[in-house]
Amino acid sequence: MAMSITEACIGCGVCLPECPNGAIDADDSGRYFIRFGLCTECLTVHERPRCLSLCPIPQCIEPSQRRTETKEDLLRKVHRIAIHRAFRALDSAEGN
């Protein structure tokens, strides 16, 4: 499952720079949210989601109730993100 930031969030921002996929962002009102398409629960990078490990507020970050994913789904997402980054790096190297 992708992670989700709940109403309990105080907006401290500890999680923002720690997400290895840049999945955490803030809306115009400063409320933080996690982009489902980029959240891999830190699979292959950390033992558990980094945001969950660092958040000072209990129950602030939890598995999304709207988006359920298996470990295989998350691994496919990890690979898709890695391929996307590789192509972006190639484009940058070529000056495009």
Number of C-alpha atoms within 10 A of each C-alpha: 19 24 24 23 19 16 12 11 18 14 13 11 17 12 21 18 13 14 20 18 17 14 21 23 16 13 8 6 6 11 15 22 18 21 16 15 12 20 24 27 25 19 16 11 12 11 10 12 21 17 26 20 12 12 17 15 12 10 13 16 24 16 17 16 10 8 11 11 13 10 12 9 12 21 15 13 17 20 11 13 16 13 12 11 12 12 11 13 12 12 11 10 9 8 7 7
